Amino acid sequence: MLLLCSEKSSKFRDDVVNKLYAGGIGEVHQQDVGVDIPEVSMMVKYTAVILFTHEPLEKIKELSDAVASVVEAGVGVVLALYAIEDDQDRGLCGRLMNALSPCGVGPVKSGKECHMIVEGEFPAESFEARVVDRLKSFSGGPESVHCELSVRIGASVVCWWSDGQPLVLQRRHKSGGRVVVLNARPISTDASPFGWDRSSEGMRLLSNIVYAIRDCK
């Protein structure tokens, strides 16, 4: 799979990669998108793409359009903080967020620990069921940084934050591609006090999302 990020700290990047490896994801390639945008022809070769931002993006529109093309080509893409923030320097835009995403961008909130809530049951082998498979707990940590988001028609919420905001939501494209929003930082408290609680099952959540993208076209 491919990890795209605008993150100068190798400690933060490596934390995400290590958690994916620990979750059984065999090969993870990284690329910094703070300045350079990877070719669509390269990105579509991957089963799944995870994109998160922190540092400002110099080419937000170009990156957003490239990722939209990847989804339209049938690839699953995960958008995590701060790619879904209503910030003109690091939040994505264009048809990716306006037409393909399960939600728009929103303001960031933090400062209170929140936990994952799964409401009801999902059909066996569905995308949603794969994401929450064997997932017992997830805590966003003492800050639980996430965005206030509005869920769009045609999207489904897999699980919620305990404050009522969606935690994982998704929308499938007719190509078989999918936009999954992980409304959290993918980094754990192993690397940052503003990450998800390392004692909870963030590793399983990340890997389950990647496996669900792979298995549920």
ABEGO torsion letter per residue (X at the ends): XBBBBBBABAAAAAAAAAAAAAAGBABBBBBBAAABBBBAAAAAABABBBBBBABBBABAAAAAAAAAAAAAAGBBBBBBOAAABBBAAABBBEAAAAAABABBBBBBBBGBBBBBBBBEBBBBGBAAAAAABGBABBBAEAAGBBBBBBBBBGBBBABBBAAGBBABBBBBBAAGBBBBBBBBBABBAAABAABBBAABAAAAAAAAAAAAAAABX
